[in-house]
Amino acid sequence: MDKAAEYILEVKDVCKYFPGVTALDHVSMSIPYGVVYGIVGENGAGKSTLMKILSGVYEKDAGTVIFNGETVEKTTPIQALRRGLSIIYQEFNLVNTMTVGENIFLGRFHENGGMRGTHKKARELLDSIGSTISTYSMVGDLSASEMQMVEITKALSFDSKLIIMDEPSSSLTSEELKKLGEIINQLRSKGISIIYISHKLDEIFEYCDIVTIMRDGHVIDTKPVGELTRADMIAKMVGRTIENEYPPRAHFVGEPLLEVRNLNTHKLHDINFTLHKGEILGLVGLVGAGRTEIIRALYGADKVRGHQITLGGKPVKIRNPKQAKNAGMALVPEDRKREGLILPFSVESNITMASLDRLTHMGILNRSAEKDIAQRQIDALAVKTPSAATKVVSLSGGNQQKCIVGRWLELGPKILILDEPTRGIDVGAKYEIYVLMNKIVEEGGAIIMISSELPEVLNMSNRVLTICDGRITGEFEPEHATAEEIMDKAIG
């Protein structure tokens, strides 16, 4: 480690251009040794592009990168790793069918004298961060937090001096997040620097020493975290003041719309609830409590036993998602990339795929009508995309989410089910999603919302159900209940 240099990483006037887009415009930042350095900004601000340049995925078009005192002109991901710069992506880069030890030293078994030496060294590294995971466990059997420990250990196996963590808490429980915080502090105490990228501002304030705010490919400000308020940070991120992070609560609750009785699956036990017209109903529970299973069963995606569903006062049978769609229900799933979108397809195709039966006659697709639908939703939801023909994979998380919502709004559903609607979405795009939710219920629709962010549920819902071990354990009006009361029932 060249401590003669003051900074582990210096980025000076770095630019990156894509066709029609300036992704990074003379971006500069300097990261000292042994700090947690936060980077925040809306989706599309340039954070991921910069990280891909640093880790060797992209080449910069201009500017200078100095790592540990050495100017880096061109690099590859493996060269970056061997230089001491590691990146842990939001979607883990692990092989589920291999063991923990094999993943940590993947492709480097010979360096350790074979498999026995590989597991021995992997054990030493895991012990160094206080992890008790067996090196012989299959990665596919691990929890999200355990997988993250494996990713961190893999970074340490390269003697990393700088570790980039991209949205590290997106799939962690509160206990797992606490463990991550302990490891971050431990790494910092060893002189390892961390770049921490997150849309969750509470984590930026809790873990980071310095924060850089980016917007539209520019660095807007860099300050010690203690010199910024939450409101300052949001205003600099979005380029405007958001007086409140949530719009005023919608009050349009009317007569019962959906009644669910005795809903049972292998995971759920006697689920009973009512959803009203104009209502946002929040479901709260720990990961694995059964929240997603309820909406999957309701939507016909999972097999159910002995249940009755009444919609608009009439009994309905929903055995599959097509029947749910025909009944006027729509589902925006938790994992938009795996379950909600076809990433290689265009924005247009992703928006219109639920309307294809309306657009097709005798096997021939009405391309003109398809274009009209896509453009209508792009305009209505202010989807930021170069064109409807752009591949949806290139859009930011917030705009990808709008594409899925727009797909269903075109059908005018009676009930919109949102599972983690703002996961991985920046604060400005979150507000736009919230405003859209209020508009839906104002027009007579109803929403069932699952969210792991309790403030989101408390501020957006008219009523909250708590779920624990596959059962509904409580019902609250969030305006008259505390977060502690709700979580007490959610924990069971």
Disulfide bonds with the S-S distance in Angstrom:
none
